[in-house]
Amino acid sequence: MTLTTKVFNAKSPMLILLIACFIPLLLFGQEKRFEKTGFTLAKQGNNNVVLYKLSSNSWKPVGSTGRAFIRSLAVDSKNGLIYAVDNQELGTLNASTGKFTSIGKIGNGTGEAGNIKIEFVQGLAFDANQQVLYATQRTSKHDILFKINPKTGGIITQSLVDRRGRRADYKIIMIETYYFGSVYESRNLVDLAYDNNRKTLYISYNYFSTLFGINSYSNIDTQKPTENSRISPVSKLAGIALDEEGKFYVSFSNNQITRGGAITGGGVTVDLGNLNSIDSKAANNTLFLGLDFSDGPVNTPLPAPTCNNNMALNSSPSSNTTIRALQTIQSRALIYVDTKLIAGESVTLNNYFQVRKSANFEIQIDEDVCR
């Protein structure tokens, strides 16, 4: 998918750089209270990434995630979960402590550029309509977009149509931007945001030096997505987010955040205004990453189950059984959809639980899949 963004030309490069530096002030609304609960990330040097929470119009550090390679986060408002990816693992962040709890490894994806190992996820967004996560990864040549199953952590295979019109696990994303008489290809996709009401995916990207753009697309799963809007240039962009009312938020790597207006007519409605500081006490070398908001309470993930504790679910006289129900084991909810078992077969689910069917056809859960 090659997408083209046109940015005006000016005779003076100095004029363009000045506009780029001040564009956040021109783009976003008057300084207002943040009514929602927000989350962002911060990193200093090689230290672990720290989770920040916005509450009562004040950003405060929650605690270390215990991981060093998280670059973005995504909130599932309905279920009150904060998703993040560290290296190859999808997990959740504890809203009270910041701690990262692994769900599962994403794995490899097959598509236009061959088999790619997912190991450096940059952008993340939750689509509540499909109940999936959109994610991007940087590669040596092109950035790719793919979907993750939030229950297992694995890549969702054959879920996108690539530029060739073929079903694939991922699709290459290339955004071309005209800037100062030249065409620049997006160097890196930075963050993602999803508008569940309009079924629109927002992609932020870097195309030249510290200049970024934000484009929105509908029908992103298809061969030729529709570009709905664009904002460019934006300087030092770090994270983008939409709340449930369609309000648009942007954070910057240099410890600033701002709120725009509602998304209207496929574009972003914006006003003049000021930027807010995320953390007035943050060190100069603190790099802020990612952004998302929740309209409801965010739950604290349940701890991993105790290993080596077998529990019988049910019994069946048949040799084949399909589990379709929601099961709750030690307060941990698991959804099994069309999981077919035969005698002696074992299936690992959700990293921790192994389902097996014994010779007498009793379905059991073995909590012995430990990390």
C-alpha positions as CSV (number, residue, x, y, z in Angstrom):
1,M,0.0,0.0,0.0
2,T,1.6,3.2,-1.2
3,L,-0.1,6.4,0.2
4,T,0.7,9.9,-0.9
5,T,0.5,13.0,1.3
6,K,0.9,16.4,-0.2
7,V,2.4,19.1,1.9
8,F,2.5,22.7,0.6
9,N,5.8,24.1,-0.9
10,A,7.2,27.4,0.2
11,K,10.0,29.4,-1.3
12,S,11.9,29.7,2.0
13,P,13.0,26.5,3.8
14,M,13.3,28.6,7.0
15,L,9.6,29.4,6.8
16,I,8.8,25.7,6.6
17,L,11.0,24.9,9.6
18,L,9.3,27.7,11.6
19,I,5.9,26.4,10.7
20,A,6.9,22.8,11.6
21,C,8.1,23.9,15.0
22,F,4.9,25.8,15.8
23,I,2.4,23.6,14.1
24,P,1.3,21.9,17.3
25,L,0.2,25.3,18.6
26,L,-1.7,26.0,15.5
27,L,-3.4,22.6,15.3
28,F,-4.9,21.9,18.6
29,G,-7.6,23.3,20.8
30,Q,-7.6,25.7,23.7
31,E,-6.2,24.4,27.0
32,K,-9.0,22.4,28.6
33,R,-9.3,19.8,31.3
34,F,-8.8,16.2,30.3
35,E,-11.9,14.5,31.5
36,K,-10.8,11.0,30.7
37,T,-8.4,8.6,32.3
38,G,-5.3,8.6,30.1
39,F,-2.1,6.6,29.9
40,T,1.3,7.2,28.4
41,L,4.8,5.8,28.7
42,A,8.2,7.3,29.5
43,K,11.7,6.1,29.2
44,Q,15.1,7.4,30.4
45,G,18.2,6.0,28.7
46,N,18.3,2.2,29.0
47,N,16.0,2.1,32.0
48,N,12.7,0.2,32.1
49,V,9.6,2.0,30.6
50,V,7.4,3.8,33.2
51,L,3.6,3.9,33.0
52,Y,2.0,7.4,33.5
53,K,-1.6,7.9,34.4
54,L,-3.8,10.9,33.9
55,S,-6.4,11.5,36.6
56,S,-8.1,14.7,37.7
57,N,-6.2,16.7,35.1
58,S,-2.8,15.6,36.4
59,W,-0.3,13.1,35.0
60,K,1.5,11.0,37.6
61,P,4.0,8.1,37.2
62,V,2.4,4.8,38.2
63,G,5.4,2.6,38.3
64,S,7.9,0.7,36.2
65,T,6.6,-1.9,33.7
66,G,9.7,-4.0,34.3
67,R,10.3,-4.0,30.6
68,A,12.7,-1.9,28.5
69,F,11.3,-2.2,24.9
70,I,7.7,-1.2,25.1
71,R,7.0,1.6,22.6
72,S,3.2,2.0,22.7
73,L,0.0,1.0,24.5
74,A,-3.7,0.5,23.7
75,V,-6.7,0.6,26.0
76,D,-9.7,-1.6,25.8
77,S,-12.2,0.6,27.6
78,K,-15.0,-1.9,27.8
79,N,-13.0,-4.6,29.5
80,G,-10.7,-2.1,31.3
81,L,-7.4,-3.5,30.0
82,I,-4.1,-1.8,28.9
83,Y,-2.3,-3.7,26.2
84,A,1.4,-3.3,25.4
85,V,4.1,-5.2,23.5
86,D,7.6,-5.8,24.7
87,N,9.9,-7.4,22.1
88,Q,8.0,-10.4,21.0
89,E,5.3,-10.5,23.7
90,L,1.9,-9.0,24.0
91,G,0.8,-8.3,27.6
92,T,-1.2,-6.1,29.9
93,L,-0.1,-3.3,32.1
94,N,-1.3,-3.1,35.7
95,A,-3.0,0.3,36.1
96,S,-2.0,0.4,39.8
97,T,1.6,-0.6,39.6
98,G,2.6,-0.4,35.9
99,K,3.8,-4.0,35.9
100,F,3.8,-5.9,32.6
101,T,2.1,-9.3,32.5
102,S,2.7,-11.4,29.5
103,I,-0.2,-12.9,27.5
104,G,1.7,-14.7,24.7
105,K,4.3,-14.4,22.0
106,I,3.1,-12.8,18.7
107,G,5.1,-15.1,16.4
108,N,6.0,-14.7,12.8
109,G,4.0,-13.3,9.9
110,T,3.9,-14.3,6.2
111,G,3.2,-11.8,3.4
112,E,4.6,-9.8,0.5
113,A,8.2,-9.6,2.0
114,G,8.3,-13.2,3.0
115,N,8.3,-14.6,6.6
116,I,8.9,-11.8,9.2
117,K,9.6,-12.3,12.9
118,I,7.6,-9.9,15.0
119,E,10.0,-8.6,17.5
120,F,9.9,-4.8,17.5
121,V,6.3,-3.4,17.7
122,Q,6.1,0.3,17.4
123,G,2.4,1.3,17.2
124,L,-0.6,-0.3,18.8
125,A,-4.4,0.4,18.8
126,F,-7.5,-1.5,19.9
127,D,-10.4,-2.1,17.5
128,A,-13.4,-2.7,19.8
129,N,-15.6,-3.7,16.8
130,Q,-13.5,-6.6,15.8
131,Q,-12.0,-7.1,19.3
132,V,-8.5,-7.1,17.8
133,L,-5.3,-5.1,18.1
134,Y,-3.7,-3.4,15.1
135,A,0.1,-3.1,15.4
136,T,3.1,-2.0,13.3
137,Q,6.6,-3.1,13.2
138,R,9.7,-1.5,11.8
139,T,11.8,-3.5,9.4
140,S,15.0,-2.8,7.5
141,K,13.1,-1.8,4.4
142,H,9.4,-1.1,5.1
143,D,7.1,-0.9,8.0
144,I,4.3,-3.5,8.3
145,L,0.8,-3.5,9.7
146,F,-0.8,-6.6,11.2
147,K,-3.4,-7.8,13.7
148,I,-2.9,-9.4,17.1
149,N,-5.4,-11.6,19.0
150,P,-5.6,-9.9,22.4
151,K,-6.6,-13.2,24.1
152,T,-3.7,-15.3,23.0
153,G,-1.1,-12.7,22.0
154,G,-0.6,-14.3,18.6
155,I,-0.7,-12.7,15.1
156,I,-4.0,-13.2,13.3
157,T,-3.1,-15.0,10.1
158,Q,-4.6,-14.2,6.7
159,S,-6.5,-11.2,8.2
160,L,-5.4,-8.5,5.7
161,V,-5.3,-8.1,2.0
162,D,-1.8,-6.9,0.8
163,R,-0.9,-4.6,-2.1
164,R,-1.0,-7.6,-4.5
165,G,-4.6,-8.3,-3.6
166,R,-3.6,-11.5,-1.7
167,R,-4.6,-12.6,1.8
168,A,-1.7,-12.2,4.2
169,D,-0.7,-12.0,7.8
170,Y,0.6,-8.4,7.3
171,K,0.7,-5.7,4.8
172,I,3.5,-3.2,3.9
173,I,2.7,0.4,4.6
174,M,4.5,3.1,2.6
175,I,3.4,6.7,2.8
176,E,4.9,9.2,0.4
177,T,5.0,12.9,1.4
178,Y,5.7,15.9,-0.8
179,Y,7.8,18.3,1.2
180,F,9.8,21.3,-0.1
181,G,9.8,20.1,-3.7
182,S,10.9,16.5,-2.9
183,V,9.1,13.2,-2.2
184,Y,9.9,11.5,1.1
185,E,8.9,8.0,2.0
186,S,7.7,7.5,5.5
187,R,10.8,6.4,7.5
188,N,9.0,4.9,10.5
189,L,5.4,4.4,11.5
190,V,5.2,5.8,15.0
191,D,1.8,5.2,16.7
192,L,-1.8,4.1,15.9
193,A,-5.2,5.2,17.1
194,Y,-8.6,3.7,16.2
195,D,-11.9,5.4,15.9
196,N,-14.5,2.7,16.7
197,N,-17.5,4.9,15.6
198,R,-16.1,5.6,12.1
199,K,-14.1,2.4,11.8
200,T,-11.1,4.5,11.0
201,L,-7.4,3.8,11.7
202,Y,-5.0,6.7,12.3
203,I,-1.4,6.2,11.5
204,S,1.4,8.6,12.6
205,Y,4.7,8.5,10.8
206,N,8.1,10.2,10.5
207,Y,9.1,11.3,7.0
208,F,11.9,13.9,7.4
209,S,14.2,14.8,10.3
210,T,11.9,15.6,13.3
211,L,8.8,16.1,11.1
212,F,5.8,13.8,11.3
213,G,2.4,13.3,9.7
214,I,-0.9,11.8,10.8
215,N,-3.2,10.1,8.2
216,S,-6.5,8.4,8.7
217,Y,-7.8,5.4,6.7
218,S,-11.0,3.5,6.4
219,N,-11.2,-0.1,5.0
220,I,-7.6,-0.6,6.2
221,D,-7.9,-4.4,5.9
222,T,-8.5,-4.2,2.1
223,Q,-6.1,-3.9,-0.8
224,K,-6.7,-0.2,-1.3
225,P,-7.6,1.6,1.9
226,T,-9.3,5.0,1.6
227,E,-7.4,8.0,2.9
228,N,-9.8,10.3,4.8
229,S,-7.6,13.0,6.3
230,R,-4.1,14.1,6.9
231,I,-2.2,16.5,9.3
232,S,1.4,17.5,8.4
233,P,3.9,18.6,9.4
234,V,4.0,18.0,13.1
235,S,7.3,18.3,15.1
236,K,8.5,15.7,17.6
237,L,5.3,13.6,17.7
238,A,5.2,10.7,20.1
239,G,1.7,9.3,20.6
240,I,-1.8,9.8,19.1
241,A,-5.2,8.8,20.7
242,L,-8.9,9.2,20.4
243,D,-11.4,9.0,23.2
244,E,-14.9,7.5,22.9
245,E,-16.3,10.9,22.0
246,G,-14.0,11.2,19.0
247,K,-11.7,13.8,20.8
248,F,-8.2,13.8,19.4
249,Y,-5.1,13.9,21.5
250,V,-1.4,14.1,20.6
251,S,1.7,13.7,22.8
252,F,5.2,14.8,22.0
253,S,8.5,13.2,22.8
254,N,9.6,16.4,24.6
255,N,7.2,16.1,27.5
256,Q,4.2,17.9,26.0
257,I,0.6,16.9,25.3
258,T,-2.4,18.6,23.7
259,R,-6.0,18.1,23.0
260,G,-7.8,18.9,19.7
261,G,-11.4,19.0,18.7
262,A,-13.7,16.2,17.5
263,I,-13.2,14.3,14.4
264,T,-15.7,15.7,11.9
265,G,-16.2,15.0,8.2
266,G,-13.3,12.6,8.0
267,G,-10.9,15.2,9.3
268,V,-9.7,16.7,12.5
269,T,-11.4,19.8,13.8
270,V,-8.8,21.9,15.6
271,D,-8.4,25.3,17.3
272,L,-5.7,27.5,18.5
273,G,-4.4,26.7,22.0
274,N,-1.5,25.8,24.3
275,L,0.4,22.7,25.1
276,N,0.3,21.0,28.6
277,S,3.4,19.5,30.3
278,I,3.0,15.8,31.1
279,D,5.5,15.9,33.9
280,S,7.1,19.1,35.1
281,K,9.7,17.0,37.1
282,A,10.7,14.8,34.2
283,A,14.4,14.8,33.4
284,N,15.6,16.3,30.1
285,N,16.5,12.9,28.7
286,T,13.1,11.4,29.3
287,L,11.5,10.2,26.1
288,F,7.7,10.0,26.1
289,L,6.1,7.2,24.1
290,G,2.5,6.2,23.1
291,L,-0.8,7.5,24.3
292,D,-4.4,6.2,24.9
293,F,-7.5,7.0,26.9
294,S,-10.2,5.1,28.7
295,D,-13.8,6.2,29.5
296,G,-14.2,3.6,32.2
297,P,-12.3,2.1,35.1
298,V,-9.2,0.2,34.2
299,N,-8.9,-3.2,35.9
300,T,-5.8,-4.7,37.6
301,P,-5.0,-7.9,35.7
302,L,-5.5,-11.0,37.7
303,P,-2.3,-12.8,38.7
304,A,-1.1,-15.9,36.8
305,P,-2.7,-19.1,38.1
306,T,-0.9,-21.4,40.4
307,C,0.9,-24.2,38.4
308,N,0.5,-27.9,38.9
309,N,-3.1,-27.7,40.1
310,N,-5.4,-29.9,37.9
311,M,-9.1,-29.2,37.7
312,A,-11.9,-31.1,35.9
313,L,-14.2,-29.0,33.8
314,N,-16.8,-31.5,32.7
315,S,-17.2,-35.0,31.3
316,S,-18.7,-36.3,28.1
317,P,-19.5,-39.7,26.7
318,S,-18.4,-38.8,23.2
319,S,-14.9,-39.1,21.8
320,N,-15.0,-35.6,20.4
321,T,-16.0,-32.5,22.4
322,T,-16.2,-28.9,21.4
323,I,-15.9,-26.3,24.1
324,R,-17.9,-23.1,23.4
325,A,-18.7,-21.7,26.8
326,L,-17.0,-19.2,29.0
327,Q,-15.2,-21.0,31.7
328,T,-13.9,-19.4,35.0
329,I,-11.0,-21.0,36.8
330,Q,-9.7,-19.5,40.0
331,S,-11.4,-16.2,39.1
332,R,-9.6,-16.1,35.7
333,A,-12.0,-16.0,32.8
334,L,-11.1,-17.9,29.7
335,I,-13.1,-18.1,26.4
336,Y,-12.7,-21.2,24.3
337,V,-14.2,-21.0,20.9
338,D,-14.6,-24.2,18.9
339,T,-11.7,-25.9,20.6
340,K,-12.1,-29.5,19.6
341,L,-10.4,-32.2,21.6
342,I,-10.0,-35.9,21.2
343,A,-8.9,-38.6,23.6
344,G,-5.2,-38.1,24.6
345,E,-4.9,-34.7,22.8
346,S,-3.6,-31.6,24.5
347,V,-4.1,-28.0,23.5
348,T,-2.4,-25.0,25.2
349,L,-4.5,-21.9,25.7
350,N,-3.7,-18.5,27.1
351,N,-0.1,-19.4,27.9
352,Y,-1.0,-20.9,31.3
353,F,-3.7,-23.5,30.8
354,Q,-3.5,-26.8,29.0
355,V,-6.7,-28.5,28.1
356,R,-6.6,-32.3,27.7
357,K,-9.0,-35.1,27.3
358,S,-8.3,-38.3,29.2
359,A,-9.0,-41.8,28.1
360,N,-12.4,-41.8,29.8
361,F,-13.3,-38.5,27.9
362,E,-13.1,-36.3,31.0
363,I,-12.1,-32.7,30.0
364,Q,-9.5,-31.3,32.4
365,I,-7.6,-28.1,32.7
366,D,-4.0,-28.6,33.7
367,E,-2.5,-25.4,35.1
368,D,1.0,-26.6,34.5
369,V,2.1,-24.6,31.5
370,C,4.5,-22.4,33.4
371,R,6.9,-19.8,32.0
